[in-house]
Amino acid sequence: MRLLRQDEVVLVGPVRQEILSGIRGAEAFERLRMALRVFPDEGFFTEDYEEAARVANTCRAAGVAGSSVDYLLCGAALRRGAAVYTTDLDFVRYAQQLPLRLHVPEP
């Protein structure tokens, strides 16, 4: 909640899609869809895709496999100087190879 109060939340389309894809009931889906609407999607730029490729190359050279979307999120966060808020342990592995900052969820 602190991040919301401090207006430090940015949402990107692939994350919005992933969050909504895990919802089974139509009513719950609609409630969450509307709740997420307060966050406009941050766009990606050519430099984000280039940074994602650099990130992918760095991770793969170190034997760390990942998805194109994960690398895009890492690249965009690095380029913007933003932390990634996630519970996905893959990002911990990426952060071992990259100067990626992770935001640890509050209990």
N, C-alpha and C positions, 0 to 999 in steps of 0.2 A: 504494500500500500504506500510505503514511503516514496517509491519511485513514481507512482501516480501523482501523489501530492506535489512532488518536486518537478513534475512535467518532464520526466526523463525517460519516457517510454516511446520507442519507435517500433512500428510494426511493418513487416514487409509481406507482400502477397503470398509467397510460398509458406510462410509461417502461419498466416491466417488460414490458408487452405489446410495445412496439417492439423491445426487445432480443431477446425470444424469437421475434418474427416473422421475424427474419433468419436463423434456424437451419434448415438443410435436413434434416439427418439426424435420425431419431427418437431415436437414442442420445445424440447431442450435445445435442439439445433437452432431453432428460430430465436430463442431467448439469447443464446450465446452469440449468434450472428449479429443481433441488434446491439448487444453489449459491446462487441468489438468494433462496431461502426464509429464509435467515438475516436478511434485511432485511424487517421488516414494512412494509406499505404505509402511508405517511403519508396521512391523510385530507385532503379538501378541505372548506372551510367556505364559508358564504355570502360572507364577506368576501374569500375568494380569488377567487370568481367576479366579484365587484364590482371588485376590483383588476385582474383580467384584462381586464374591459371598459374600464377606464380606460387600461390599458396599450395595448390595441388601438386605442383612439381616439387616443392620443398618437402611436403609431407610424404609423398610417394618415394622420394629419394631416401627418406629415413625409414621406409617400410611401413608407413602409416597410411592405410587405405581409408577412403572416404567417398562420399557422393558428391556429384557436381553441385547440388543445392547446398550441401554443408559447406563446401569450399567457397561458394558464392557468398554465403552468410559470413564466413570468416573474413573473406576479402573485403566485403563492404564494411564490416565492423572495424577492421584494421585501418582502412582508408579514412574512415570518419572519426577514428579515435574513440570508438564506442565499445562498451563491454557487452558481451552476449549473455543474456539471461536464459539459462537452460538447465534442465535436469538430465540431458542426454550426455552420457559419459563419453561418447565419441569426441565431444568438444574438449574434454579434459586431455585426451590424447593429442588433439590438434594443438592445444595450448602448450604442450611439452615441446613442440617443434617451432612454434610461432610466438611472437610477442602479443598474443591474444589475451585480452582480459576477460575473465568470466565473472559474472555476477552470481554470487551464491544466494539461492532463495532463502528467505527468512523462514524459520520454523513456524 
